Amino acid sequence: MPGIDECLLEAMRLPGARGAALVDWTSGLALGSVGESPGGDHESTATEAAELARLAAEHQAFASEDAAEAEPPVEDLIISNRDSYHVLRFVGTTFDSSVVLHLWLARTEGNLALARIRLAEMAGRLVLG
């Protein structure tokens, strides 16, 4: 089972990947990052990704009706702009499930559907601790 570094390197092998990070969305801290960062600063990007994740996770309007308490309430968030996608995949953990994988994907080379599938697989295999 891969740890943080292995998971992030696997994410960077996706077509069009520009950068990836594992972020604790309660604190806004990057637990790990690799590649480029929008705006050039991994810590600022982690803080901003955490704000988006927290908004989605803490509002019941976005939660699945049959979500178990131990699972993250949202599977993923997708933000698109003219040249890229940002995919934030919530990671279930044994403690508090307050972690997201953030992938920054170039729109021209990337495949959003493939990225979602692979991030879900990575999140399921990720070992934290």
N, C-alpha and C positions, 0 to 999 in steps of 0.2 A: 504494500500500500504506500503510495507516494506521500512525501511530506510537502511542505510549502514550496521549497525551491524546485523540486521535481515537477510539481503541479504547474507552477508558473512557467517553467521552461517548456512543458508540454503545451500550454496555452499559446506560447509564442511560435510554436510550429504550425499553428492554424494559418491557412492562407490569408494574407492581409493583416495579420496581427502587428500592431505597432507598439503596444505596451500592455502589461498585465500587472495586477496587484491583488493581494489578499488584504481586505480591510475589515477592521472591527468597527461596525457601524454605530456602536454605542459611544465609543471614545473618539472615532475619526482617525485612529492610528493605522498606518500601513504596517501589516505584519510581515510583508515582503513585497518587493516590486522588481520588475525587470523590463527592459526596453525603454522606449520613449514615454514621456508623460505629456498630456495636453498642457500647454503653458510652460512646460519645462521643469515643473516642480512636483515630484511624486507626493510629497506630504500635503501640499495644497489640494492636489487632485484627490487624495484619499479622504481628506476632510469634506470636500464637496460631494464625493460619491457617498460618503457616510450620511450626509444630510438627506440625499435623495432616498437612500435605502431606509433610513429611519422614518421618513414621511410615509413611505409605502407600508412599512411593517407595522407602524403604530396606528394606522387608520383602518378600521374594520371594513370600510367600503371596498378595500382592495384584497381582503383576505378570502380564502376559500371557505365556503360554508361548512365543509366537513374537515377542516384542518385540525389535526391533533395538536394539543398544547405543546408537545415537544418539538414539533416541526416548525420551520419558519412559515409565517403566514402567507408569503408570496414566493413564487418560484423564481421569477426573474423580472428585471426591468430592462427595457430597450429604449435608448434615447438615440435619435438619428438627427444628423445635420447634413449639410450639402456634401461633405466629403468623408464622413465616417459614421460608425455606429459605436455606441457604448453599451455593452451588455453587462449588467450586474446580476450575477447568479447567487442566490441565497444558499448558504451551506448549512446543513443540519449538523449539529454537534451534540455531544453528550452533556455539555454543560448548559449553555444558554442560547445557542443558535444565533449569535449576533455577528456573524461573519458573512461577507460577500466576496465573491471573485469578481473583479472588474476587468473586462477585456476591452481594449480600445482597438477597433478594427477599421482599416481603410475600406471605404465603400466600394472602390473600383476593383480591388483584388479580393476582398473578403466575401464570404458566403455566410449570411446571417443565420440561415437555418442550420447549417453545419456547426457553426459556432455555438448555437444554443444547445444542440445535441451533445457536442463534446464537452461543453462546460458542465452540463448536467452529469455526465459520466465522471468527470474529474471531481466534482463536488461530492459525489457518492463515494469515491475512493480516497479522498483526502483524509490524512491522519493528522490531527492537531494534538499537541500536547507534549 
